[in-house]
């Protein structure tokens, strides 16, 4: 069988097996970030789905910027509200970039254990949650916008 035919068959089979955005279940996710018990405003919260099973496909990352009360509501880059059901690595980042130019307005000021997405995890339940809360500890100085 030619490589082309194998490739076409592979594409057809994966197309019928549901390899698309409809394959994933996104549910509402919101929560709060605090630093030493105080609300943490203007930090990014990112939920990256963990790989489960044998599939290399994991779904879209969800993210949100916290408000003045440290609260956030997640959505994906394509605008889907919420996060994928299941386990996630979580990153919380203080770096703020310009939406217009590729320019850093606030450099990263949180330690790697928070912004590298290695230490923090969260399991998104099937019915969603408003209890995705993260309590950061330490003495960090928030940098000002440039």
C-alpha positions as CSV (number, residue, x, y, z in Angstrom):
1,X,0.0,0.0,0.0
2,X,1.4,3.4,-0.9
3,X,2.3,5.9,1.8
4,X,-0.3,8.3,0.5
5,X,-3.1,5.8,0.8
6,X,-2.0,4.9,4.4
7,X,-2.0,8.6,5.2
8,X,-5.5,9.1,3.7
9,X,-6.8,6.1,5.7
10,X,-5.3,7.3,8.9
11,X,-6.9,10.7,8.4
12,X,-10.3,9.2,7.7
13,X,-10.1,6.9,10.7
14,X,-9.0,9.7,13.1
15,X,-11.7,11.9,11.6
16,X,-14.4,9.4,12.4
17,X,-13.1,8.6,15.8
18,X,-13.9,12.1,17.1
19,X,-10.6,13.9,17.0
20,X,-12.0,17.4,17.2
21,X,-13.1,20.0,19.7
22,X,-16.4,18.2,20.2
23,X,-14.4,15.3,21.7
24,X,-13.6,17.4,24.8
25,X,-15.9,18.4,27.6
26,X,-15.4,21.9,29.0
27,X,-17.1,23.0,32.2
28,X,-17.3,26.3,34.0
29,X,-14.3,26.9,36.3
30,X,-13.7,29.9,38.5
31,X,-11.8,30.6,41.7
32,X,-9.5,32.9,43.6
33,X,-5.7,33.4,44.0
34,X,-4.3,34.8,47.3
35,X,-0.8,35.7,48.4
36,X,-0.3,35.3,52.2
37,X,-4.0,35.4,52.6
38,X,-4.6,38.6,50.6
39,X,-6.2,38.7,47.1
40,X,-3.7,38.6,44.3
41,X,-4.8,41.0,41.4
42,X,-3.5,41.0,37.8
43,X,-1.9,37.6,37.6
44,X,-2.5,35.0,34.9
45,X,-4.0,31.6,35.9
46,X,-3.4,28.9,33.3
47,X,-4.8,25.4,33.4
48,X,-3.0,22.9,31.1
49,X,-4.8,19.6,30.7
50,X,-2.6,16.6,31.6
51,X,-2.3,13.7,29.2
52,X,-4.4,10.8,30.2
53,X,-4.3,7.3,28.6
54,X,-2.5,6.7,25.3
55,X,-3.8,9.7,23.4
56,X,-1.4,12.5,22.6
57,X,-4.3,14.9,22.3
58,X,-5.1,16.8,25.5
59,X,-7.3,19.8,24.6
60,X,-6.9,23.5,24.9
61,X,-5.3,25.4,27.7
62,X,-7.7,27.6,29.7
63,X,-6.6,30.9,31.2
64,X,-7.8,34.1,33.0
65,X,-6.4,37.3,34.5
66,X,-7.4,37.8,38.1
67,X,-9.4,40.8,39.1
68,X,-8.8,43.2,42.0
69,X,-10.2,40.6,44.4
70,X,-8.0,37.8,43.1
71,X,-11.0,36.2,41.4
72,X,-10.9,34.6,37.9
73,X,-13.1,32.8,35.4
74,X,-11.4,30.5,32.9
75,X,-11.8,30.4,29.2
76,X,-9.8,28.9,26.3
77,X,-7.9,30.9,23.7
78,X,-10.7,30.1,21.2
79,X,-13.3,31.6,23.6
80,X,-14.8,28.4,25.1
81,X,-15.8,29.2,28.7
82,X,-14.3,27.0,31.3
83,X,-11.7,24.2,31.3
84,X,-11.5,20.6,30.2
85,X,-12.8,18.0,32.6
86,X,-10.0,16.1,34.3
87,X,-6.5,16.7,35.8
88,X,-4.5,19.9,35.0
89,X,-1.1,21.4,35.7
90,X,-1.6,24.9,36.9
91,X,0.6,27.9,36.4
92,X,0.2,31.3,38.0
93,X,2.2,34.1,36.4
94,X,2.8,37.7,37.3
95,X,4.2,38.5,33.8
96,X,1.9,40.9,31.9
97,X,2.4,41.4,28.1
98,X,1.1,44.1,25.8
99,X,-1.8,42.9,23.7
100,X,-0.7,45.2,20.9
101,X,3.1,44.7,20.7
102,X,5.3,41.9,21.8
103,X,6.4,43.8,24.9
104,X,6.6,42.9,28.6
105,X,4.7,45.4,30.7
106,X,5.3,43.6,34.0
107,X,8.2,41.2,34.3
108,X,7.7,37.9,36.0
109,X,7.9,38.4,39.8
110,X,6.5,35.1,41.1
111,X,8.9,32.2,41.8
112,X,9.3,29.4,39.3
113,X,7.4,26.9,41.5
114,X,4.2,28.9,40.7
115,X,4.7,30.1,37.1
116,X,6.4,27.1,35.6
117,X,3.3,24.9,36.0
118,X,5.0,22.0,37.7
119,X,4.0,22.2,41.4
120,X,0.4,23.3,41.3
121,X,-2.4,20.9,40.0
122,X,-6.1,20.9,39.9
123,X,-8.8,18.2,39.1
124,X,-11.7,19.8,37.2
125,X,-14.9,17.9,38.2
126,X,-17.5,16.9,35.6
127,X,-20.0,19.5,36.8
128,X,-17.4,22.4,36.9
129,X,-16.5,24.4,40.0
130,X,-16.2,27.8,41.5
131,X,-13.7,26.6,44.1
132,X,-10.5,26.6,42.1
133,X,-8.6,28.4,44.8
134,X,-4.8,28.8,45.2
135,X,-3.1,30.1,48.3
136,X,0.5,31.3,47.5
137,X,2.9,31.9,50.2
138,X,6.1,34.0,50.4
139,X,7.6,37.5,50.4
140,X,7.5,38.6,46.7
141,X,7.5,42.2,45.5
142,X,5.0,42.7,42.7
143,X,6.6,44.7,39.9
144,X,4.9,47.7,38.5
145,X,3.7,48.2,34.9
146,X,6.2,49.9,32.6
